[in-house]
Amino acid sequence: MGKSIGLLELKSIPVGIETADAVLKAANVELLTATPTCPGKYVIIICGAVGAVKSAMESGRQTAGIYLVGHHTINNVHASVPEAIVGTSEVGHIASIGVIETMTALTAVEAGDYAAKAANVRLMEIRIARGLGGKGFVLLPGAVYAVRYAVTAAMNQLEETGDITSSSVIASPHPGLIDKLTN
């Protein structure tokens, strides 16, 4: 059985911390992140077996109550998504890099999953809302054609929501840029 990711966004930092605790007590899940984000929200992202994430998310929604802004579960998440969220992705030579900017942290994770499942790319980073005014972005390296296809696939999947603000594919990025993106 594949892994799932559960995402919760709250409009209260104290209730966010309480909700993170409740989620961890409800089921055997891994806490990928639980952190305040801009503008004054709290994001919780968990990972684990499908049933455990489902149970933990139910507990999280109940605990969050009226402070819940949004939630989403991605079943059978691409293997590179959790690594990209916590910043432990191994990236080799970068022939090109795609960037997808989203309106919310939760949408950035969805976009990353769609992109990684669509083409032969491995996510480099999913940045969520810290210092971004509540937005998120995804960095995905790979061959130019694969990155273009992955970015287009994510854009197509999420175009109805209006949560993707922009995207770009950079062929043969300058080594100085890559150095800054990977450090």
Beta strands, then each sheet from edge to edge (+ up, - down):
strand 1: 3-10
strand 2: 30-37
strand 3: 41-49
strand 4: 68-75
strand 5: 96-102
strand 6: 125-128
strand 7: 136-142
strand 8: 164-171
sheet 1: 2+ 3- 1+ 4-
sheet 2: 6+ 7- 5+ 8-
end
